[in-house]
Each structure stands twice: as structure tokens, then as C-alpha cells.
């Protein structure tokens, strides 16, 4: 045979083989799309496979969209798939929004999905509002504690009914912001109340004050209502603080008294030291007397008779002092 004919025959055979493989791989998928009215060409299916796109996801999503009256091209679905988005969830969200008469475009839904938000849950929440507990029990505290102006603590728990705002979903704050703002509003309202009884009598005053503050500004939600689910009386914080202050004042007074006592003891010790010093000086002065007498004898200023008269006077003085102390209490004498 002619070599050229053989080459052409081989090429034709190879082409038929490739076509058969493609037909076997994608025929059922192509036929399903065709019968559903959401036709997808074989070339598009082959291109999806080459671009590492799951053709089943694209075809199933397109069939869902077409059957629901949405005209989404395979190119749009492929683009979102390659961007890392959840194509099936986006299509289901678009169908739910269309059935609920909520304005939601494909571009907006893909932006929400790529932003990390659950677009289907957002649409469902727009149709059916959900309730958020403030505070969130799963995060720890189950109530918000605040103290009224009379010092009584109140513990409140609120339930916030919210609806998703589709237009603010991208870039809007999450549920945590709503919970934090509601908790702040509860603390402010209770703290500004003159007495805790006023809050217990009218718990709806908390809801009114919190709603008036527009807490949903800048968030992805619209607050429909805030209801106080529970409010309990806690501790008497005012009395506790007064007791602690009194205890602190007592400790300060005791410390100051102890300081004064220590200073008095130091002063007493200082005076005793001065007394000892003065006695030492007296003793020193008395020691100089014999020296002075001896010096007077040597210089002739004092005679022997003068010395004896001085001794007699001293003896007479001692005797008079002894007589004056007769009959005194020994304890009093000892104290003197």
C-alpha cells in the first residue's frame, strides 16, 4: 500500500478512536443536558475536562438553573468554579431568591460566595428570619450582667430576631457584632436606671433603648426585634463595694495607728537613752568632787576642820532624808 494512504488511514483511525472515547465518556452527560433543555456541546464538555473542571457539577447546575427559569451560561458557571466557588450552592441560592422574589444577581451571589459567606443561608435567612441569643451561650456567659444606680446587679438575656440584608452582606459585620452591640446596649440601659426595680417592672425599656440606637448599622443583618428573654437579680454590688471600702479604710487607719505607736516607742527609747546619758554625766561630775577636794587641800583653800564640817552636814542631810521617808509604801519608794 501507498505509505501516504497508510498514514491517512492511521490518522483517521486514531481520530475515530478519540471520538469514540469522548462519545463514550460524555455522551450520557450531553444527552441528559440536551433532554433537559440545557444543552451543552461536546466540545464544551471536553474543554471542561481539559481545564480540570468537573463536567457533572456544571451540567447539573445548568439543568437546575434552566428548569427554574434562570438562564446561566456554562461559561459563567465555569468561571466561578475556577475561582474556587461553590457553583451548586450559588445556583440553589439564585433559585431560592427567584422563588421568594428577592433581587439577587449572579454576580452578586458569586461575590458573596467568594467572600466566604454562605449565600444560600443568607437567602434563607432573608425569607425566614432567625433568632440570635445575646450573649451567645456557646461562647461562655449565658447572661449579660449590669449594675443599676442603686448598686443592685441584674443579669439579662436577650433574643434578637434578624433578617439578612443581601445588599450589605459583602463587607457587613457578622452576628458577633450584633451580639456585642446588644450586650453593650443592655449594660448601658441597666446602668442608667435609677433603681433595679424600675428595670424589673418594665424590662421592655431595654428593648426600646437598644432598638433606638440602630445597632444593625454596618452589619449584614436587619434587626426586626429585640426581646428580653430573662432577667434576674444578682448580687448587691453597691453594698459589697462599700464593705470593701470600709475594710480598706480600717486597714489604713490601723496602719497609721501602728505608725504612731512605733514613733512613740522610738521617742520613748530616745528619752531613756538621754536619761542614761545625763546620769553618766552626773556620775562623771561626782567623780570630779574628790579631785577638787584634794586640790583644795594642796593649795590650802580647804582645811581639815572645814572638811569635817562638810562631812557632818552631808551626814545630817542623809539622816533627815531617811527620817522623811519613814512610813512610805515600799512600792511607791521603788517607783520613785
Secondary structure, 3 states (H helix, E strand, C coil): CCHHHHHHHHHHHHHHHHHHHHHHHHHHHHHHHHHCCCCCCHHHHHHHHHCCCCHHHHHHHHHHHHHCCCCCCHHHHHHHHHCCCCHHHHHHHHHHHHHCCCCCCHHHHHHHHHCCCCHHHHHHHHHCCEEEEECCHHHCCCCEEEECCCCEEEEEEEEEEEEECHHHCCCCECHHHHHHHHHHHHHHHHHHCCCHHHHHHCCHHHHHHHHHCCCCCCECEEEEEEEEEEEEEEEEHHHHHHHHHHHHHHHHHHHHHHHHHHHHHHHHHHHHHHHHHHHHHHHHHHHHHHHHHHHHHHHCCCCHHHHHHHHHHHHHHHHHHHHHCCCCCHHHHHHC
